[in-house]
Amino acid sequence: MSPLTGLPGPFLEAIQREFPADFLSTDAADLATFGRDWTKVHEPRPSALALPRSTDEVSRLLRLCSEHRVPVVPSGGRTGLAAGAVAARGELVVSLDRMRKMGPVDVLGATVRVEAGAVTEAVHQHVAPHGLTWPVDFASKGSSQVGGNIATNAGGVKVIRYGLTRQWVLGLTVVTASGAVLELNGALEKNNTGIDLRQLFIGSEGTLGIITEATLKLTRVPEALNVFLFAVPDLAGVLALFREARTGPFVVMAYEFFTEKCQARLRRHRNVRVPLSAPSDYYVLIEVERGEPEALEAWITSLFERGLVTDGTLAQHGAQAAELWALREGISESLSATGLPHKNDVSLPIQELEGFCSELESLFEARYPGWEIALFGHIGDGNLHINVMKPDDLTREEFLKRTHEADHAIFSLVKKYHGSISAEHGIGLLKKDYLPYSRSAEELAIMRSIKRALDPLNLMNPGKIIDV
């Protein structure tokens, strides 16, 4: 072992011999930055950082890692919240930061080929001049990378309209643990030739291989959009308004909700305000493709007449729309900036949300009185973000211990209401212990079999999702 990195000496010699001088970094700042994601529970302790520039370099690197038994943690934009990109056990971090090339847009086929390090927002900008978009969109689009989005099957704010990331990936280039390069599906819309191996890697969190390139499916840029912010009295009102939006005179692009507790944290972090006459316990942000003005006005009037909303505003131009979206998209960052949040990202059948939230509130009132819970989420697709804020009188260690206990109770409720313990952030390290609440013993056994088949030495993101 090298005294500098903990990596095998022959492995380091091969790296020096076969790769450029700037391929490997052991700089302390690099290791701290690339060894973690947005979670704060695990301290990063990677041995080194590799920065390949091509699929070929990734392939040759993983072949060496397999030969010398070097465990690997793939790294994208590191915006995940499940510790899926954390290197806490001396692993080699493989960052795709240098692999950001984007090919020409195929307007006829509505596709584009990009490298895995391409930033989500950069892809949007690259295809926009052609009237097209890759409709994977979320608050972290300015730093998240395509490979990470695919590896975690990212969700975001437009799932209600477009679905998850996997719906917008036609083809993949993947490097397996042995260094083999798989070209999966290309740019084909139809390909019924057996098991779709591409889908094994989408959502596998880098535990089966490293995604290096992707052919993305594009769609037209939506017509002019309207963005509303409404105040509603309670969660039942959030769901009642959603039913109305589903049958409104427009196509719903996004349906988001958040609470006044979230806004209080946002105001502590940023100079923002909710542009309504008075605070409300619950808010709903709706983005729709603009319909006929008369029909839209009649729909809004009806909401007020029937008492479904207590206040509201409609963005008059793009800047106001961005300001309304900032009230929702700034929440996660503000929670972390103003305290220590324990985050849970669950999904429920939409019709079960009210019952689940009622029992969740009763649970915390009984077992954890006085704890602050900040709720927000993509209600239109059943996704609820539960953020438990650390009380000032608890140490970090005691808080994490107690939230670990609370998670078992929360996930028991999730199971009772036929939901999932992870809607869009994955399993990583943080939720591994709780996976049986959402997956059967038989499913977990199949997952382990797939892992052993593709990564028999357990070198790809070891310890994440499942143990083998």
URSUL-V354478 format. One record per backbone hydrogen bond with DSSP energy under -1.0 kcal/mol. NH is the residue of the N-H (numbers start at 1). CO is the residue of the C=O. Records with the same first field share a line. If there is no record, write none. Layout:
NH = CO  CO
This chain:
2 = 7
6 = 2
12 = 8
13 = 9
14 = 10
15 = 11
16 = 12
17 = 13
18 = 14
19 = 15
23 = 20
25 = 49
31 = 27
32 = 28
33 = 29
34 = 30
35 = 31
38 = 80
45 = 87
47 = 91
49 = 25
50 = 93
51 = 23
58 = 54
59 = 55
60 = 56
61 = 57
62 = 58
63 = 59
64 = 60
65 = 61
66 = 62
67 = 63
68 = 64
70 = 65
72 = 459
73 = 92
75 = 94
87 = 35
90 = 45
92 = 71
93 = 48
94 = 73
95 = 50
96 = 75
99 = 96
103 = 113
106 = 111
107 = 105
110 = 106
111 = 106
112 = 216
114 = 214
115 = 101
116 = 212
117 = 99
118 = 115
120 = 144
121 = 141
123 = 119
124 = 120
125 = 121
126 = 122
127 = 123
128 = 124
130 = 127
131 = 128
132 = 127
133 = 219
136 = 134
141 = 138
143 = 140
144 = 140
146 = 118
147 = 116
149 = 145
150 = 146
151 = 147
152 = 148
154 = 149
157 = 137
162 = 158
163 = 159
165 = 154
167 = 164
168 = 165
170 = 215
171 = 215
172 = 184
173 = 213
174 = 182
175 = 210
176 = 180
179 = 176
182 = 174
184 = 172
188 = 185
193 = 191
197 = 195
199 = 196
200 = 197
202 = 198
203 = 150
204 = 201
205 = 151
207 = 204
210 = 175
212 = 173
213 = 173
214 = 114
215 = 171
216 = 112
217 = 168
218 = 110
219 = 133
221 = 131
226 = 288
228 = 286
229 = 313
230 = 284
231 = 311
232 = 282
238 = 234
239 = 235
240 = 236
241 = 237
242 = 238
243 = 239
244 = 240
245 = 241
246 = 242
248 = 245
250 = 248
253 = 287
254 = 287
256 = 285
257 = 377
258 = 283
259 = 375
260 = 281
263 = 259
264 = 260
265 = 261
266 = 262
267 = 263
268 = 264
269 = 265
270 = 266
272 = 270
276 = 274
282 = 232
283 = 258
284 = 230
285 = 256
286 = 228
287 = 254
288 = 226
289 = 251
290 = 224
296 = 292
297 = 293
298 = 294
299 = 295
300 = 296
301 = 297
302 = 298
303 = 299
304 = 300
305 = 301
306 = 302
307 = 304
308 = 303
310 = 231
313 = 229
315 = 227
321 = 317
322 = 318
323 = 319
324 = 320
325 = 321
326 = 322
329 = 325
330 = 326
331 = 328
334 = 330
335 = 331
336 = 332
337 = 333
338 = 334
342 = 388
344 = 386
346 = 384
347 = 420
348 = 382
352 = 349
353 = 350
356 = 352
357 = 353
358 = 354
359 = 355
360 = 356
361 = 357
362 = 358
363 = 359
364 = 360
365 = 361
366 = 362
367 = 363
368 = 364
371 = 368
374 = 387
376 = 385
377 = 257
379 = 377
380 = 255
381 = 378
382 = 379
383 = 378
384 = 346
385 = 376
386 = 344
387 = 374
388 = 342
389 = 372
390 = 340
394 = 391
399 = 395
400 = 396
401 = 397
402 = 398
403 = 399
404 = 400
405 = 401
406 = 402
407 = 403
410 = 406
411 = 407
412 = 408
413 = 409
414 = 410
415 = 411
416 = 412
417 = 413
418 = 415
419 = 414
420 = 347
423 = 345
429 = 82
430 = 82
431 = 427
434 = 431
435 = 432
437 = 434
438 = 435
439 = 435
444 = 440
445 = 441
446 = 442
447 = 443
448 = 444
449 = 445
450 = 446
451 = 447
452 = 448
453 = 449
454 = 450
455 = 451
458 = 455
461 = 72
464 = 461
465 = 428
466 = 464
